[in-house]
Amino acid sequence: MTTTVDTLIRGTLVNVHTGELDEGAVAIDDGEIVALAEHPADREIEVGYVAPGLIDAHMHVESSMVTLPHYGAAVVPRGVTGVVWDPHEIANVCGAAGVRAAIDDAEHTPLKARITVPSSVPASDLQDTGASLDADAVADLLDAPRVVALGEVMNVPGVVAGDKAVHAKIDAARERGLPVDGHLPRVRGDDLQEAARHLDSDHESITLAEARAKADVGLRVYLREGSASKNLVDLLDLVEAVDDRWLGLCTDDRHVTDLVEHGGIDFAVATAIDEGVDPVTAIRMATINVAESYDLPFGRLKPGSPADLVLLDELDPWTPTDVMIDGVLDPTADVQEPPSSSIPTDTVSFEPVEAAELAIEAPDGDGTVPIRAIDAVGGLQTARLETSVSRSDGVLQPDTDEDVLSLAVVERHDGDGSIGRGFVHRLGLDRGAVASTVAHDAHNVVVAGASHRAMATVANRLREIEGGVAVHDPASGETTALSLPVAGLMSDDPLDVVAEEFGAVEAAARTIGLDHDGGLMELSFLSLEVIPELRLTNNGLVDVATMEYVDTVRDR
């Protein structure tokens, strides 16, 4: 005799195992799929389509500027039921304790957050962070709840060269039977071959040829559609070129504004479908493919799996009518306000800075001074720019006519207060300054401006509010800021509140001339010293090709 189940859902089933659409039913009892067949049920639901809940293959919740429970409240109604979260940014500020606090946050949301242990803290020895994770700390965290992998290994030269500290972390993951995520921007040739011996995936491709080369050496390739890097459309031909079961979808960094307006990994699925990818294939790349990468029991329609489902009238466009996690329908509909995050909030510590400390002393002589500047070309990438700036009052001056702004990175982790100084091209400011404590990966204070006085004003404002993003307009004398006190990266406020406040800061930035496609978030990547070509850290300007400091002034 067939037993009665809690819920029976009838509709067209998105079978991600076979890649087909099948008319049928899903029988659910006690939070689990018990059969893909008719059963007597206490509750029956008729829908157009039933799909597995979506899973983001690689992301950093920190980039949303809200804590995990608020992130979950935003994406679950859109059909996202799981994320693979690398709390790398928190680890750079707060260390192992911060990672454990992030794991604790997962208890306060129905979103299934699975954790990859940050492997590259610090990302390099060229910048000062708030903490570090050595091989022993990483091994300890690999045994923590919800951990499913070693997070993206950024030290590719160390992987290739056999660096003992890097390989100790990889070995610790392998000993536990866990996969190892890669981070391989522009890695090719023999280096790619060697890296593929030790890594399992990559999400950094920006061209089809790059992605294909990684697929050819057996890496799982995650097609990224984030906020800073929107690569999905350029890479979609890979779906037809290789076995799509080895492809995943990820956001990497999803900014608060995009999250509110477009969602998370659901937007990548919708975009792929809109670009002509078969809907089942697009869904498969954000469900079972990810689940199999990390040995997750969800992300599929299969008896014995958790009942994590998306109910839709149509697959195109992707517009869920209801979402189920562990058999609970619309689990975020009546969720109470989550408790404050246990991630530390006292992480922004530096002495007030003065304008002169943010300027570069001019060399002796007359006329303009030849310099190296960071060219913010878009996305996560930068290029080298050789130009010249004037000197005045004994220091090098920004040149707003040529869109060359002064740039500084101030150590904010209660260390030595060191300051790196340089220049950046293409941000567009004609006055004032912008600053942020969201500055990948070390998250020091990064500040750019048309005057050193304005830069000092906005940097000191961030010190007062325990971190965040701020804009100073000398024309009005006003400083507009969003406070992000959780590790200097996030707010405990709901997403809509943070989005509104960030919108005010972005509006203030546009008022003083910011016109970069990446907006204020472009600023946060100017210190990311592991992605080409030039970056500025609190210790100086870095040539990423050689991973060495270079002087901003070209003739010394």
C-alpha positions in Angstrom: 0.0 0.0 0.0 1.4 3.4 -0.9 1.8 5.6 2.1 0.5 9.2 2.3 3.2 11.9 1.9 3.3 15.5 3.1 3.3 17.0 -0.4 2.8 16.0 -4.0 3.9 18.5 -6.7 2.7 17.8 -10.3 4.3 19.5 -13.3 7.0 19.2 -15.9 10.1 17.9 -14.1 13.5 19.4 -15.1 15.5 16.2 -15.1 19.1 17.4 -14.7 20.4 13.9 -14.7 19.1 13.1 -18.3 18.9 16.7 -19.6 15.2 16.1 -20.4 11.8 17.5 -19.5 9.4 14.9 -18.2 5.8 15.2 -17.2 5.5 13.8 -13.7 5.2 14.3 -10.0 7.5 14.8 -7.0 6.4 13.2 -3.7 7.9 14.8 -0.6 7.8 13.6 3.0 9.6 15.0 6.0 11.7 17.3 3.9 12.9 14.6 1.5 12.0 13.6 -2.1 10.7 10.1 -1.6 9.6 9.4 -5.2 9.2 10.9 -8.6 5.8 9.4 -8.9 2.2 9.8 -7.8 1.5 9.3 -4.1 -1.5 10.2 -1.9 -0.6 13.4 -0.2 -1.9 15.8 2.5 -1.1 18.7 0.1 -1.2 18.7 -3.7 0.3 21.4 -5.8 0.0 21.9 -9.6 2.7 23.9 -11.4 4.1 24.4 -14.8 7.7 23.2 -14.0 9.6 21.8 -11.1 13.4 22.3 -11.1 16.0 21.7 -8.5 17.1 24.7 -6.4 20.0 26.6 -7.9 23.5 26.6 -6.4 26.1 29.3 -6.9 29.4 27.4 -7.5 31.7 30.1 -6.1 30.9 33.3 -4.4 31.9 35.7 -1.6 28.9 36.8 0.4 31.0 39.8 1.7 30.7 41.5 -1.7 27.0 42.0 -1.2 27.7 44.2 1.8 25.2 42.3 3.9 25.5 39.3 6.2 24.6 35.8 5.0 21.0 35.7 6.5 20.1 38.9 4.7 21.8 37.6 1.5 19.6 34.4 1.8 16.5 36.5 2.3 17.3 38.2 -1.1 18.1 35.2 -3.2 16.0 32.3 -2.0 12.7 33.7 -3.4 14.6 33.8 -6.8 15.2 30.1 -6.7 18.7 30.0 -5.2 18.7 27.4 -2.5 22.5 26.9 -2.0 25.8 28.7 -2.3 29.4 27.6 -2.1 30.9 30.4 -0.1 34.6 31.2 0.2 34.8 33.7 3.2 38.2 34.7 2.0 37.5 38.4 2.6 36.5 37.8 6.2 39.5 35.6 6.8 41.9 38.4 5.6 40.4 40.7 8.2 39.5 38.3 11.1 41.4 35.1 10.5 40.1 31.7 11.5 37.8 33.1 14.2 36.1 35.1 11.4 35.6 32.1 9.3 34.0 30.2 12.2 31.8 33.2 12.8 30.8 33.1 9.2 29.9 29.5 9.5 27.8 30.3 12.5 25.8 32.8 10.5 24.7 29.9 8.3 22.5 28.7 11.1 20.3 31.7 10.7 19.1 31.3 7.1 17.4 28.5 5.2 19.8 29.1 2.3 22.3 26.2 2.3 25.7 27.8 2.6 28.6 25.4 2.1 32.0 26.7 2.9 35.4 26.5 1.2 38.3 27.2 3.5 40.2 30.3 2.4 43.6 29.0 1.2 45.4 32.3 0.4 45.3 34.5 3.5 47.2 36.6 2.8 46.9 36.5 -1.0 50.6 37.5 -1.1 53.3 38.9 1.1 53.1 42.2 -0.7 50.3 43.6 1.5 49.5 43.6 5.2 46.2 41.9 6.3 44.5 41.6 9.6 45.2 37.9 9.8 46.8 34.9 8.2 45.9 31.3 7.8 48.9 28.9 7.8 48.7 25.2 6.8 47.8 24.1 10.3 45.0 26.7 10.6 43.6 25.6 7.2 43.7 22.0 8.2 41.8 22.7 11.3 39.1 24.6 9.4 38.8 21.9 6.9 37.2 19.8 9.7 34.6 22.5 10.5 30.9 22.0 9.8 29.6 22.8 6.4 33.1 22.8 4.8 33.2 21.2 1.4 36.5 22.2 -0.2 39.7 24.2 -0.1 39.0 27.6 -1.4 40.5 29.2 -4.5 44.3 28.8 -4.4 45.6 32.2 -5.6 49.3 31.5 -5.3 49.6 29.8 -8.7 53.4 30.4 -8.9 53.7 28.6 -5.5 51.6 25.7 -6.9 53.8 25.4 -10.0 57.0 25.8 -8.1 56.1 23.3 -5.4 56.0 25.7 -2.6 55.8 23.6 0.6 53.3 25.9 2.5 50.9 26.0 -0.5 51.1 22.3 -1.1 50.6 21.5 2.6 47.1 23.1 2.4 46.3 21.2 -0.8 47.5 18.0 0.8 45.3 18.6 3.8 42.3 18.9 1.6 43.2 15.8 -0.4 43.7 13.8 2.9 40.1 14.6 3.7 38.8 13.7 0.2 37.9 17.3 -0.5 38.3 19.2 -3.8 40.6 22.1 -4.3 39.4 25.3 -6.1 41.7 27.1 -8.4 42.3 30.8 -9.3 44.0 30.9 -12.7 43.7 34.2 -14.5 45.7 34.2 -17.7 47.5 31.0 -16.7 48.5 29.0 -19.8 51.0 26.6 -21.2 53.2 24.6 -19.0 52.1 26.5 -15.9 48.5 25.5 -16.6 49.4 21.9 -17.1 51.2 21.8 -13.8 48.5 23.7 -11.9 45.9 21.2 -13.3 47.8 18.4 -11.5 46.8 19.9 -8.1 43.6 22.0 -8.7 40.1 21.0 -9.7 38.3 24.1 -10.9 38.7 27.7 -12.1 36.3 30.7 -12.4 38.7 33.4 -13.7 38.4 32.9 -17.5 37.5 36.1 -19.4 38.0 34.7 -23.0 36.6 31.6 -24.7 40.1 30.4 -25.6 41.2 30.7 -22.0 38.2 28.8 -20.7 38.6 26.1 -23.4 42.3 25.6 -22.5 41.3 25.0 -18.9 38.5 22.6 -19.9 41.0 20.7 -22.1 43.3 20.0 -19.1 40.4 18.6 -17.1 39.5 21.5 -14.9 35.9 22.2 -14.0 35.2 25.6 -15.5 32.8 28.0 -13.8 31.4 30.6 -16.1 31.2 33.8 -14.1 28.5 36.5 -14.1 29.3 38.8 -11.2 29.2 42.5 -10.7 32.9 43.3 -11.3 33.4 40.6 -13.9 30.6 39.8 -16.3 32.1 37.0 -18.5 29.2 34.7 -19.1 28.1 35.8 -22.5 31.7 35.7 -23.8 32.1 32.2 -22.6 28.8 30.6 -23.5 30.0 29.0 -26.7 32.0 26.6 -24.4 28.6 24.9 -23.6 28.5 23.5 -27.2 32.2 22.9 -27.4 32.7 20.6 -24.4 30.6 18.3 -22.2 28.4 20.8 -20.3 28.5 18.5 -17.3 31.9 19.8 -16.5 30.7 23.4 -16.5 29.2 25.4 -13.6 27.9 28.9 -13.1 29.1 31.3 -10.4 28.8 34.9 -9.4 32.1 35.3 -7.5 31.3 38.9 -6.4 27.7 40.1 -6.5 27.3 43.7 -5.4 24.3 44.9 -3.4 22.8 47.0 -6.2 22.9 44.1 -8.7 21.6 41.7 -6.0 18.5 43.9 -5.5 17.9 44.6 -9.2 18.8 41.3 -10.8 19.5 38.6 -8.1 22.3 36.2 -7.7 23.1 33.0 -9.6 19.5 33.0 -10.9 20.5 36.0 -13.1 23.3 33.9 -14.7 20.8 31.1 -15.4 18.3 33.6 -16.9 21.0 35.2 -19.0 22.2 31.9 -20.4 18.7 31.0 -21.3 18.1 34.4 -22.9 21.3 33.9 -24.9 19.9 30.7 -26.4 21.3 28.0 -24.1 18.8 25.1 -23.6 17.0 25.8 -20.3 17.7 22.4 -18.9 21.4 22.8 -19.7 21.5 26.2 -18.1 19.7 24.9 -15.0 22.0 21.9 -14.9 25.1 24.1 -14.8 23.7 25.7 -11.6 22.4 22.5 -9.9 23.8 19.0 -10.3 27.0 20.1 -11.9 27.9 22.2 -8.9 26.5 19.5 -6.5 28.8 16.9 -8.0 31.8 19.2 -7.8 31.4 19.4 -4.1 29.6 16.1 -3.3 26.4 17.9 -2.2 23.2 15.8 -1.7 21.0 18.6 -3.1 20.8 20.2 -6.5 18.8 17.4 -8.2 15.4 15.7 -8.5 16.1 12.3 -7.1 14.5 10.1 -4.4 16.5 10.4 -1.2 17.6 14.0 -1.9 16.5 17.0 0.1 13.3 18.6 -1.3 15.0 21.8 -2.5 12.8 22.8 -5.4 11.9 25.8 -7.6 8.3 25.9 -8.9 7.7 27.9 -12.1 5.0 28.7 -14.6 7.7 28.9 -17.4 11.4 28.3 -17.6 11.9 31.3 -19.9 11.8 33.8 -18.4 13.1 32.4 -15.1 10.5 33.7 -12.7 9.8 31.3 -9.7 6.3 31.3 -8.2 7.5 29.4 -5.1 10.6 27.9 -3.7 11.0 24.9 -1.3 13.9 24.1 0.9 13.9 20.8 2.9 10.2 20.5 2.1 9.3 24.0 3.5 7.5 26.1 1.0 8.7 29.7 0.7 11.0 29.4 3.7 12.0 33.1 3.8 8.4 34.4 3.7 8.0 34.7 7.4 11.6 34.6 8.7 12.2 36.8 11.7 15.0 39.3 11.9 18.2 37.3 12.3 20.6 38.0 15.2 23.5 40.3 14.7 26.5 38.5 13.1 29.2 37.3 15.4 31.8 38.4 12.9 33.9 41.1 14.6 33.0 44.8 14.2 36.1 46.5 15.6 38.5 45.9 12.7 39.2 49.4 11.4 42.2 50.8 13.3 44.6 53.4 12.0 45.7 56.8 13.1 44.0 59.8 11.5 45.8 60.7 8.2 46.8 64.1 6.9 46.9 65.2 3.3 50.7 65.3 3.2 50.9 61.6 4.2 48.9 60.6 1.1 51.1 62.5 -1.4 54.3 61.4 -3.2 57.3 63.6 -2.6 58.5 65.1 -5.9 62.0 64.4 -7.1 64.3 67.4 -7.5 64.1 69.2 -10.8 61.7 71.2 -13.0 58.8 70.3 -15.3 56.5 67.3 -15.2 57.5 63.9 -13.6 57.2 60.6 -15.5 55.1 58.1 -13.6 53.6 54.6 -13.7 49.9 54.6 -13.1 47.2 51.9 -12.7 44.9 52.0 -15.7 41.5 50.8 -14.5 40.4 49.3 -17.8 37.3 47.5 -16.4 36.3 44.3 -14.6 38.9 42.9 -12.4 41.7 43.8 -14.9 44.1 46.7 -14.9 46.7 47.8 -17.3 50.0 49.7 -17.2 49.9 53.4 -18.0 53.0 55.5 -18.4 52.3 59.2 -18.2 53.5 62.4 -16.5 52.1 64.6 -13.7 53.0 68.0 -12.4 54.7 68.9 -9.2 53.6 71.5 -6.7 54.4 72.3 -3.1 57.1 69.6 -3.2 54.7 66.7 -4.1 53.3 65.1 -7.2 49.8 66.3 -8.1 46.8 64.6 -9.6 45.7 65.7 -13.1 42.0 65.8 -13.5 42.2 67.1 -17.0 43.9 63.8 -18.0 41.8 61.7 -15.5 44.9 60.8 -13.5 43.9 60.8 -9.8 46.1 60.3 -6.7 45.6 56.9 -5.1 46.6 55.7 -1.6 46.2 52.5 0.4 46.3 52.9 4.2 46.9 49.9 6.5 43.9 49.6 8.8 44.5 46.4 10.8 46.1 48.1 13.8 49.5 47.4 12.4 52.2 49.9 11.4 49.9 52.3 9.6 51.9 52.1 6.4 50.7 53.9 3.3 51.2 53.0 -0.3 50.9 55.9 -2.8 50.3 56.0 -6.5 48.0 57.1 -9.3 45.0 55.7 -11.1 43.6 56.5 -14.5 39.9 56.3 -15.7 37.9 56.9 -12.6 36.8 60.3 -13.9 36.6 62.4 -10.7 36.9 66.1 -11.3 36.9 67.0 -7.6 36.8 65.4 -4.2 37.7 61.9 -3.2 36.2 58.4 -2.8 37.3 55.7 -0.3 36.5 52.2 0.9 37.6 49.6 3.4 36.3 47.0 0.9 39.6 46.6 -0.9 40.4 43.1 -2.1 42.0 41.1 -0.7 43.7 42.6 2.3 40.9 45.2 2.8 43.0 48.1 3.8 41.6 51.6 3.2 41.8 52.5 -0.5 41.3 56.1 -1.4 41.4 58.0 -4.7 41.0 61.7 -5.2 41.5 64.9 -7.1 43.2 66.4 -4.0 45.1 65.0 -1.1 43.1 67.1 1.4 39.8 65.5 0.2 41.5 62.1 0.3 42.4 62.6 4.0 38.9 63.8 4.8 37.2 60.8 3.3 39.7 58.3 4.7 39.3 59.7 8.2 35.5 59.4 7.9 35.8 55.7 7.3 37.9 55.5 10.5 35.1 57.2 12.4 32.3 54.9 11.2 34.3 51.6 11.6 34.6 51.0 7.9 32.5 51.3 4.8 32.4 53.4 1.6 32.5 57.2 1.5 32.6 60.2 -0.9 33.7 63.7 0.0 32.6 66.7 -2.1 34.6 69.8 -1.4 32.1 71.9 -3.3 29.4 71.3 -0.7 31.8 70.3 2.2 29.7 67.1 2.6 30.9 63.5 3.1 28.4 60.9 2.2 29.0 57.4 3.7 27.7 53.9 4.1 28.8 52.3 7.3 29.9 48.6 7.0 31.1 47.8 10.6 31.0 44.0 10.2 34.7 43.3 9.5 34.7 46.7 7.7 33.0 44.8 4.8 29.3 44.3 5.6 26.3 45.6 7.5 23.8 43.8 9.7 21.0 45.8 8.1 18.6 44.3 5.6 19.5 44.3 2.0 17.1 47.0 0.9 18.4 49.4 3.6 22.0 48.9 2.6 21.1 49.2 -1.1 19.4 52.5 -0.5 22.3 53.9 1.5 24.8 52.7 -1.0 22.8 54.3 -3.7 23.1 57.6 -2.0 26.9 57.2 -1.8 27.1 56.3 -5.5 24.9 59.3 -6.4 27.4 61.5 -4.4 30.3 59.9 -6.3 28.6 60.7 -9.7 28.2 64.3 -8.6 31.9 64.7 -8.3 32.5 63.0 -11.6 32.9 59.3 -11.1 32.0 57.8 -14.4 33.6 54.3 -14.5 31.4 51.4 -15.5 32.3 49.6 -12.3 31.2 52.5 -10.2 32.6 52.7 -6.7 33.3 49.0 -6.6 36.0 49.5 -9.2 37.9 51.1 -6.4 37.8 48.0 -4.3 39.9 46.0 -6.8 42.7 48.5 -7.3 44.7 46.8 -4.5 44.1 43.2 -5.6 47.7 42.3 -6.1 47.1 38.8 -7.6 45.4 39.8 -10.8 47.3 41.7 -13.6 48.8 44.1 -14.2 49.5 46.9 -11.7 48.1 47.2 -8.2 48.7 49.4 -5.2 49.1 47.9 -1.7 49.8 49.6 1.6 53.5 48.8 0.9 53.7 50.2 -2.6 53.0 49.7 -6.3 53.1 46.1 -7.4 54.0 44.7 -10.9 51.8 41.6 -10.8 53.8 39.9 -13.6 56.9 39.8 -11.4 55.2 40.1 -8.0 57.6 42.8 -7.1 57.3 46.5 -6.0 58.1 49.1 -8.6 58.5 52.9 -8.1 55.7 55.1 -9.1 58.2 57.6 -10.5 59.7 56.1 -13.6 63.2 57.6 -13.6 64.3 56.4 -10.1 
